[in-house]
Amino acid sequence: MYKLIGLLFLVLFISGCSGIENVPYLTEKRGIAVAEIQALAETTPVPSSDDAADDPAIWVNSNNPELSRVLGTDKQYGLIVYDLEGRQLQALAEGRLNNVDVRQNLLVAGARYDLAVASSRTHNSLDVFLINPDTGVTEFVDRQLLDLTEPYGTCLYKGENDIAYAFVNDTDGRYQQWRLDSLHPLRMTEVREFRVLTQPEGCAADDFTGDLFVGEENAALWRFSALPDAGDSRSLMDRTGAGALVADLEGMDIYRVNEELAYLVTSSQGDFTYAVYEAQGNYRYLGSFRIVDDILAGVDGSEETDGLALSNQYLGENYPKGMLVVQDGFNLNPRQAQNFKYVSWQAIAEALNLQSIE
């Protein structure tokens, strides 16, 4: 009953919104039912109005998981830090940050750090942030200037010997890979460049296998290597318009179960769903889900998602097998500035018959 009410509200809203009148509402994809899942929490809306929230990342407090943090970009303002209840803890006014990613226990110039890196369209740069490993307090360090036309998406890779690499792409299809050599002062070295034919944004690197997943927004999901000497060889995983992905293909991240099994979740922005693939082995499509309203809890669903982030760590009793965080492009109920939704991985796994960490 409540799902029907939520669907009716969504249909009525869509019918009145310019540019998205023809959003498809599929009940199955490639013969697999599209699951409906509810978020457990949502964040305080971002400071800016209109199209502002974009991409989240998750930092895990290893000593007290309930005190973990979610970092989210406001692409008109900077970086926002939230707790696991969705409350805003910090707002760092660093300009038009688009994508952000986090890696922990990185080895940089002989010392260990928890870091976030974001792409900045204000400064045409990669902006580096230090996260206090005990408290989660986040502070801006410095920025690496780029020779790109418009820095767009970014993701991190924790390579051999815990070395940090950042991937950043341009709207013209170029990707650059940078190695982080020093934090104080900040020194980064470009080690590789490759490209796709049209505009990309989302990417996700698997620290375990060395795979790099790349979304060419209106075309395809690709698999490259994240190794710095890998070149531009790639494999096609799926195409938009082929039954699972509706352009734009946006944010993506990886949930690792064990050495033999991991999942890639990616935003199918054009129909407000999320597609799940094997992240190793046969790289098969496994199913899709959408996030719908929870009327009783007062947490609405998500639509037109840009970025998302996954964690496979225990994050308290609400997220015992980890969590998914997604950007909500509308934030309808009540109608407010955009924000981020929190979803239990356990709910996704149960709905699509997937596995979870033990």
C-alpha positions as a Python dict, from the first residue, in 0.01 Angstrom:
ca = {
    (1, 'M'): (0, 0, 0),
    (2, 'Y'): (273, 248, 105),
    (3, 'K'): (489, 154, -194),
    (4, 'L'): (188, 219, -420),
    (5, 'I'): (137, 563, -265),
    (6, 'G'): (507, 641, -303),
    (7, 'L'): (505, 527, -667),
    (8, 'L'): (197, 737, -742),
    (9, 'F'): (363, 1042, -587),
    (10, 'L'): (677, 983, -792),
    (11, 'V'): (479, 948, -1115),
    (12, 'L'): (288, 1270, -1044),
    (13, 'F'): (611, 1453, -968),
    (14, 'I'): (783, 1327, -1280),
    (15, 'S'): (491, 1427, -1497),
    (16, 'G'): (539, 1787, -1386),
    (17, 'C'): (916, 1806, -1423),
    (18, 'S'): (1067, 1930, -1746),
    (19, 'G'): (1312, 1694, -1913),
    (20, 'I'): (1227, 1372, -1729),
    (21, 'E'): (872, 1301, -1842),
    (22, 'N'): (969, 972, -2009),
    (23, 'V'): (1157, 805, -1725),
    (24, 'P'): (1091, 430, -1769),
    (25, 'Y'): (956, 235, -1472),
    (26, 'L'): (1056, -127, -1528),
    (27, 'T'): (952, -407, -1297),
    (28, 'E'): (1218, -642, -1433),
    (29, 'K'): (1542, -626, -1628),
    (30, 'R'): (1676, -916, -1831),
    (31, 'G'): (1422, -1143, -1670),
    (32, 'I'): (1518, -1047, -1312),
    (33, 'A'): (1267, -858, -1097),
    (34, 'V'): (1375, -509, -996),
    (35, 'A'): (1381, -510, -615),
    (36, 'E'): (1242, -226, -406),
    (37, 'I'): (1444, -128, -100),
    (38, 'Q'): (1402, 145, 160),
    (39, 'A'): (1669, 369, 306),
    (40, 'L'): (1718, 368, 683),
    (41, 'A'): (1835, 727, 712),
    (42, 'E'): (1912, 1040, 515),
    (43, 'T'): (2147, 1330, 562),
    (44, 'T'): (2080, 1691, 635),
    (45, 'P'): (2030, 1863, 296),
    (46, 'V'): (2346, 2013, 145),
    (47, 'P'): (2394, 2390, 187),
    (48, 'S'): (2333, 2477, -179),
    (49, 'S'): (2005, 2460, -369),
    (50, 'D'): (1923, 2319, -712),
    (51, 'D'): (2169, 2060, -854),
    (52, 'A'): (2431, 2056, -577),
    (53, 'A'): (2486, 1724, -395),
    (54, 'D'): (2688, 1486, -609),
    (55, 'D'): (2910, 1212, -467),
    (56, 'P'): (2964, 1044, -127),
    (57, 'A'): (3246, 843, 31),
    (58, 'I'): (3256, 643, 355),
    (59, 'W'): (3526, 663, 624),
    (60, 'V'): (3523, 379, 881),
    (61, 'N'): (3627, 439, 1240),
    (62, 'S'): (3818, 118, 1312),
    (63, 'N'): (3799, 166, 1691),
    (64, 'N'): (3430, 259, 1708),
    (65, 'P'): (3238, 183, 1386),
    (66, 'E'): (2929, 371, 1504),
    (67, 'L'): (3140, 688, 1486),
    (68, 'S'): (3221, 640, 1119),
    (69, 'R'): (3164, 926, 876),
    (70, 'V'): (3011, 995, 536),
    (71, 'L'): (3175, 1261, 320),
    (72, 'G'): (2962, 1420, 49),
    (73, 'T'): (3031, 1682, -213),
    (74, 'D'): (2823, 1993, -267),
    (75, 'K'): (2938, 2095, -613),
    (76, 'Q'): (2851, 2458, -551),
    (77, 'Y'): (3016, 2479, -206),
    (78, 'G'): (3267, 2213, -102),
    (79, 'L'): (3282, 1904, 117),
    (80, 'I'): (3025, 1809, 383),
    (81, 'V'): (3090, 1554, 660),
    (82, 'Y'): (2803, 1361, 823),
    (83, 'D'): (2764, 1105, 1099),
    (84, 'L'): (2579, 775, 1055),
    (85, 'E'): (2255, 939, 1164),
    (86, 'G'): (2286, 1182, 874),
    (87, 'R'): (2367, 1486, 1088),
    (88, 'Q'): (2607, 1740, 942),
    (89, 'L'): (2930, 1764, 1141),
    (90, 'Q'): (3153, 1971, 915),
    (91, 'A'): (3122, 2193, 609),
    (92, 'L'): (3446, 2272, 429),
    (93, 'A'): (3400, 2558, 182),
    (94, 'E'): (3658, 2453, -78),
    (95, 'G'): (3468, 2537, -396),
    (96, 'R'): (3300, 2331, -668),
    (97, 'L'): (3399, 1976, -568),
    (98, 'N'): (3240, 1713, -791),
    (99, 'N'): (3349, 1361, -688),
    (100, 'V'): (3521, 1238, -372),
    (101, 'D'): (3676, 908, -263),
    (102, 'V'): (3839, 779, 56),
    (103, 'R'): (4118, 531, 135),
    (104, 'Q'): (4254, 445, 479),
    (105, 'N'): (4595, 342, 612),
    (106, 'L'): (4777, 468, 304),
    (107, 'L'): (5156, 480, 306),
    (108, 'V'): (5282, 821, 196),
    (109, 'A'): (5650, 913, 238),
    (110, 'G'): (5694, 661, 519),
    (111, 'A'): (5387, 759, 725),
    (112, 'R'): (5030, 623, 740),
    (113, 'Y'): (4726, 838, 664),
    (114, 'D'): (4351, 824, 606),
    (115, 'L'): (4281, 1048, 307),
    (116, 'A'): (4003, 1181, 88),
    (117, 'V'): (4061, 1320, -260),
    (118, 'A'): (3808, 1527, -455),
    (119, 'S'): (3798, 1672, -806),
    (120, 'S'): (3765, 2050, -807),
    (121, 'R'): (3620, 2250, -1094),
    (122, 'T'): (3689, 2574, -909),
    (123, 'H'): (4065, 2525, -907),
    (124, 'N'): (4104, 2268, -1189),
    (125, 'S'): (4268, 2038, -939),
    (126, 'L'): (4267, 1729, -722),
    (127, 'D'): (4203, 1846, -365),
    (128, 'V'): (4348, 1632, -86),
    (129, 'F'): (4196, 1607, 263),
    (130, 'L'): (4338, 1446, 577),
    (131, 'I'): (4101, 1247, 801),
    (132, 'N'): (4194, 1207, 1166),
    (133, 'P'): (4208, 827, 1222),
    (134, 'D'): (4065, 856, 1575),
    (135, 'T'): (3795, 1122, 1539),
    (136, 'G'): (3711, 1141, 1168),
    (137, 'V'): (3768, 1517, 1168),
    (138, 'T'): (3853, 1615, 812),
    (139, 'E'): (4083, 1898, 706),
    (140, 'F'): (4200, 2035, 373),
    (141, 'V'): (4569, 1974, 297),
    (142, 'D'): (4648, 2114, -48),
    (143, 'R'): (4561, 2071, -415),
    (144, 'Q'): (4732, 1927, -721),
    (145, 'L'): (4670, 2147, -1025),
    (146, 'L'): (4566, 1969, -1344),
    (147, 'D'): (4591, 2038, -1716),
    (148, 'L'): (4238, 1912, -1783),
    (149, 'T'): (3964, 2124, -1936),
    (150, 'E'): (3707, 2036, -1668),
    (151, 'P'): (3792, 1784, -1391),
    (152, 'Y'): (3485, 1570, -1336),
    (153, 'G'): (3491, 1225, -1178),
    (154, 'T'): (3756, 1081, -948),
    (155, 'C'): (3829, 762, -755),
    (156, 'L'): (4117, 627, -548),
    (157, 'Y'): (4321, 307, -573),
    (158, 'K'): (4529, 157, -293),
    (159, 'G'): (4802, -17, -486),
    (160, 'E'): (5100, -236, -407),
    (161, 'N'): (5271, -147, -76),
    (162, 'D'): (4965, 65, 15),
    (163, 'I'): (5064, 339, -230),
    (164, 'A'): (4785, 585, -309),
    (165, 'Y'): (4676, 657, -666),
    (166, 'A'): (4404, 897, -778),
    (167, 'F'): (4216, 869, -1107),
    (168, 'V'): (4055, 1183, -1244),
    (169, 'N'): (3864, 1226, -1569),
    (170, 'D'): (3768, 1513, -1797),
    (171, 'T'): (3441, 1572, -1978),
    (172, 'D'): (3632, 1515, -2306),
    (173, 'G'): (3694, 1148, -2213),
    (174, 'R'): (4049, 1171, -2081),
    (175, 'Y'): (4159, 989, -1767),
    (176, 'Q'): (4474, 1067, -1571),
    (177, 'Q'): (4628, 853, -1296),
    (178, 'W'): (4829, 1031, -1028),
    (179, 'R'): (5052, 881, -758),
    (180, 'L'): (5059, 1050, -417),
    (181, 'D'): (5426, 1089, -320),
    (182, 'S'): (5419, 1334, -31),
    (183, 'L'): (5159, 1502, 187),
    (184, 'H'): (5360, 1780, 356),
    (185, 'P'): (5428, 1938, 114),
    (186, 'L'): (5182, 1782, -128),
    (187, 'R'): (5354, 1618, -424),
    (188, 'M'): (5175, 1407, -682),
    (189, 'T'): (5313, 1251, -1001),
    (190, 'E'): (5112, 1176, -1314),
    (191, 'V'): (5192, 816, -1411),
    (192, 'R'): (4941, 739, -1688),
    (193, 'E'): (4681, 879, -1925),
    (194, 'F'): (4411, 700, -2126),
    (195, 'R'): (4067, 784, -2257),
    (196, 'V'): (3719, 678, -2355),
    (197, 'L'): (3542, 826, -2657),
    (198, 'T'): (3276, 1031, -2480),
    (199, 'Q'): (3209, 1188, -2140),
    (200, 'P'): (3280, 968, -1836),
    (201, 'E'): (3229, 1036, -1466),
    (202, 'G'): (3195, 746, -1225),
    (203, 'C'): (3483, 509, -1160),
    (204, 'A'): (3579, 256, -894),
    (205, 'A'): (3906, 73, -835),
    (206, 'D'): (3926, -269, -672),
    (207, 'D'): (4227, -266, -439),
    (208, 'F'): (4223, -647, -424),
    (209, 'T'): (4220, -739, -795),
    (210, 'G'): (4356, -420, -949),
    (211, 'D'): (4049, -377, -1171),
    (212, 'L'): (3932, -27, -1258),
    (213, 'F'): (3565, 11, -1353),
    (214, 'V'): (3480, 314, -1566),
    (215, 'G'): (3143, 455, -1666),
    (216, 'E'): (3115, 623, -2006),
    (217, 'E'): (2791, 804, -1926),
    (218, 'N'): (2589, 755, -2244),
    (219, 'A'): (2765, 451, -2379),
    (220, 'A'): (2912, 172, -2170),
    (221, 'L'): (3053, 22, -1854),
    (222, 'W'): (3422, -65, -1904),
    (223, 'R'): (3686, -259, -1712),
    (224, 'F'): (4045, -134, -1725),
    (225, 'S'): (4343, -218, -1506),
    (226, 'A'): (4427, 18, -1220),
    (227, 'L'): (4798, -66, -1237),
    (228, 'P'): (5003, 243, -1323),
    (229, 'D'): (5181, 73, -1616),
    (230, 'A'): (4868, -93, -1761),
    (231, 'G'): (4817, 124, -2069),
    (232, 'D'): (4474, 168, -2228),
    (233, 'S'): (4355, -192, -2278),
    (234, 'R'): (3992, -240, -2171),
    (235, 'S'): (3704, -490, -2167),
    (236, 'L'): (3335, -416, -2221),
    (237, 'M'): (3109, -516, -1931),
    (238, 'D'): (2776, -371, -2048),
    (239, 'R'): (2621, -103, -2266),
    (240, 'T'): (2357, 155, -2186),
    (241, 'G'): (2029, 77, -2354),
    (242, 'A'): (2093, -300, -2348),
    (243, 'G'): (1842, -380, -2076),
    (244, 'A'): (2021, -305, -1749),
    (245, 'L'): (2162, 49, -1773),
    (246, 'V'): (1972, 360, -1878),
    (247, 'A'): (2191, 665, -1947),
    (248, 'D'): (2339, 840, -1774),
    (249, 'L'): (2566, 577, -1622),
    (250, 'E'): (2687, 754, -1309),
    (251, 'G'): (2840, 665, -970),
    (252, 'M'): (2977, 321, -884),
    (253, 'D'): (3156, 135, -606),
    (254, 'I'): (3261, -215, -498),
    (255, 'Y'): (3143, -442, -215),
    (256, 'R'): (3393, -720, -148),
    (257, 'V'): (3262, -1035, 22),
    (258, 'N'): (3581, -1244, 22),
    (259, 'E'): (3879, -1324, -201),
    (260, 'E'): (3658, -1499, -458),
    (261, 'L'): (3356, -1271, -467),
    (262, 'A'): (3284, -899, -500),
    (263, 'Y'): (3001, -689, -641),
    (264, 'L'): (2998, -368, -843),
    (265, 'V'): (2698, -142, -787),
    (266, 'T'): (2639, 140, -1035),
    (267, 'S'): (2377, 411, -1074),
    (268, 'S'): (2148, 376, -1375),
    (269, 'Q'): (2047, 739, -1350),
    (270, 'G'): (1806, 743, -1641),
    (271, 'D'): (1552, 515, -1472),
    (272, 'F'): (1634, 578, -1103),
    (273, 'T'): (1772, 227, -1042),
    (274, 'Y'): (2100, 65, -940),
    (275, 'A'): (2255, -226, -1128),
    (276, 'V'): (2465, -497, -962),
    (277, 'Y'): (2742, -692, -1137),
    (278, 'E'): (3002, -946, -1040),
    (279, 'A'): (3321, -748, -984),
    (280, 'Q'): (3541, -1045, -1077),
    (281, 'G'): (3511, -1385, -1242),
    (282, 'N'): (3254, -1362, -1522),
    (283, 'Y'): (3154, -999, -1446),
    (284, 'R'): (2787, -1093, -1496),
    (285, 'Y'): (2487, -868, -1445),
    (286, 'L'): (2305, -993, -1132),
    (287, 'G'): (2003, -769, -1098),
    (288, 'S'): (1879, -420, -1017),
    (289, 'F'): (1701, -238, -736),
    (290, 'R'): (1544, 100, -669),
    (291, 'I'): (1520, 290, -342),
    (292, 'V'): (1160, 375, -255),
    (293, 'D'): (983, 585, 8),
    (294, 'D'): (946, 465, 365),
    (295, 'I'): (634, 660, 458),
    (296, 'L'): (626, 542, 820),
    (297, 'A'): (991, 630, 888),
    (298, 'G'): (966, 957, 696),
    (299, 'V'): (1262, 877, 469),
    (300, 'D'): (1189, 921, 100),
    (301, 'G'): (1345, 723, -182),
    (302, 'S'): (1611, 838, -426),
    (303, 'E'): (1591, 945, -788),
    (304, 'E'): (1838, 1046, -1058),
    (305, 'T'): (2139, 943, -848),
    (306, 'D'): (2479, 1084, -936),
    (307, 'G'): (2735, 937, -695),
    (308, 'L'): (2728, 645, -456),
    (309, 'A'): (2959, 471, -209),
    (310, 'L'): (2977, 126, -48),
    (311, 'S'): (3136, -16, 266),
    (312, 'N'): (3158, -384, 357),
    (313, 'Q'): (3243, -308, 722),
    (314, 'Y'): (3025, -343, 1031),
    (315, 'L'): (2886, 7, 1096),
    (316, 'G'): (2658, -55, 1391),
    (317, 'E'): (2336, -248, 1437),
    (318, 'N'): (2160, -70, 1152),
    (319, 'Y'): (2436, -162, 908),
    (320, 'P'): (2576, -495, 1034),
    (321, 'K'): (2699, -603, 689),
    (322, 'G'): (2795, -259, 565),
    (323, 'M'): (2609, 16, 387),
    (324, 'L'): (2533, 191, 60),
    (325, 'V'): (2515, 571, 43),
    (326, 'V'): (2355, 734, -262),
    (327, 'Q'): (2299, 1090, -373),
    (328, 'D'): (1931, 1178, -408),
    (329, 'G'): (1869, 1406, -702),
    (330, 'F'): (1521, 1520, -594),
    (331, 'N'): (1473, 1478, -213),
    (332, 'L'): (1098, 1503, -247),
    (333, 'N'): (933, 1435, 85),
    (334, 'P'): (953, 1704, 210),
    (335, 'R'): (1087, 1895, -91),
    (336, 'Q'): (1430, 2022, 18),
    (337, 'A'): (1780, 2070, -119),
    (338, 'Q'): (1944, 1749, -236),
    (339, 'N'): (2093, 1507, 16),
    (340, 'F'): (2226, 1151, 58),
    (341, 'K'): (2038, 833, 154),
    (342, 'Y'): (2176, 549, 373),
    (343, 'V'): (2083, 190, 285),
    (344, 'S'): (2176, -130, 469),
    (345, 'W'): (2373, -372, 250),
    (346, 'Q'): (2184, -654, 425),
    (347, 'A'): (1859, -533, 268),
    (348, 'I'): (2015, -528, -79),
    (349, 'A'): (2167, -875, -34),
    (350, 'E'): (1840, -1026, 83),
    (351, 'A'): (1640, -867, -200),
    (352, 'L'): (1875, -983, -478),
    (353, 'N'): (2002, -1306, -320),
    (354, 'L'): (2356, -1175, -286),
    (355, 'Q'): (2617, -1259, -25),
    (356, 'S'): (2756, -1047, 256),
    (357, 'I'): (3068, -1043, 467),
    (358, 'E'): (3071, -1297, 748),
}
